[in-house]
Amino acid sequence: MKSTSFPAHRSAFVFASFALVGGFLEAYTYILHGGVFCNAQTGNLVLFFIDAANGEWQEASHYLYSLLAYIAGILVSAALPLLLKRFSHAAVTAFEIAALAALAFLPAEAPDFYTYVSVSFLCALQYNTFTECRGAKLATTFCTNNLRQAVLGVFDAAKNRDGAALRRAGVYGAMILFFAAGAVGGSFAARGLGNYSALVAAAALLPALLILFLRREKTPLPPAETPENGIRPSAGQ
């Protein structure tokens, strides 16, 4: 059986590392910074329009900042490959490590605003940079679509006796488990280390950064992504 070689930025280890950190950051912001989730923006978008409809513009502005940071992260992630070529995935990882380390040393009296905006930007950067693992389009910052794809993959495998669908379902399922493990680890770290727990998330990405840097010239640039790989269209959180 012919094996398939994947670029480093599509490797299971790199995606598992980012899924761990994705779950970790959900716990980190929820426990330490006001009971909010910053990895995706569906909730912020809804709350922004609710407050705006009620004329509560000061409250609405809090959600607007996170939304704008998320938009900025998407734009930066789209521009980086044009500027840095093969270094773009390693550059995003290095930046996220540095930013998480900086968040760990924010003064205790610093407003949660700085963390909301920073994590929103980082998660957009991560989500739009690392999009495909071993042939499966997935997310590392939330689980909604991963859960959908895992369930549909099992269904397709059972209906059509499709081994490829079952393998893809396994990839999605594994990412959900890593995300959950990150959330559990983030919960313990946040309660035990406080804001310094962000250093744990930064450290978790160091092996991925090493792999991305060392293998940047050993794999060809990926082909343009197409929907012709048998994977159902993605849906956000």
Secondary structure, 3 states (H helix, E strand, C coil): CCCCCCCHHHCHHHHHHHHHHHHHHHHHHHHHCCCCCCCCCHHHHHHHHHHHHCCCHHHHHHHHHHHHHHHHHHHHHHHHHHHHHHHHHHHHHHHHHHHHHHHHCCCCCCCHHHHHHHHHHHHHHHHHHCCEECCEECCCCCCHHHHHHHHHHHHHHHHHCCHHHHHHHHHHHHHHHHHHHHHHHHHHHHHHHHHHHHHHHHHHCHHHHHHHHHCCCCCCCCCCCCCCCCCCCCCCC
